[in-house]
Amino acid sequence: MGNFTRMLLFVVFFGIAASSLTVSVLCNDLVRYYQSKDLLKEAQESLNKLKSLNADYDALLEQMEKDPDLIKRIAPATLGTEPDDANAIYPRVKAEQLAAARKALADPNQHQTEPPIPRWLSRCSEPRRRVALFLVSAALILVSFIYFGPAKQTPKRQDQLPESQ
């Protein structure tokens, strides 16, 4: 039972020490990974918005080809010019109303952004904490080898043979 307990403690101590040593060494790479992951997510969102705009413009161009009078109808509302038709009524939109409409139509997931870097990683990436983590991990590895490593076997003493005379 003593060897099993010794082996179990060695595995636990060495595993914890090796993983914390790995984190302290690879901390900058992990920070860059999370930053790149965040940049990739932003680029993907921009690409999706551009695809949506392209689809909208393609549909608008298709409608313009089918109906040439469409330009005359949407130009006053789009460009803010006076309508040609005296009987047409176009509501005037104020900047506050437009901002409120944009806010209402905004993507609700846009405000629920997760932090780009986990808190534990940002704390571990500080230079003094990183050095301390490295030193403590190295000390724990030494402790696990010294105290929980293989037990020393004492060589069996052979009884001295009587001298033959």
Secondary structure, 3 states (H helix, E strand, C coil): CHHHHHHHHHHHHHHHHHHHHHHHHCHHHHHHHHHHHHHHHHHHHHHHHHHHHHHHHHHHHHHHHHCCCHHHHHHHHHHCCCCCCCCCCCCCCCHHHHHHHHHHHCCHHHHCCCCCCCHHHHHHCCHHHHHHHHHHHHHHHHHHHHHHCCCCCCCCCCCCCCCCC
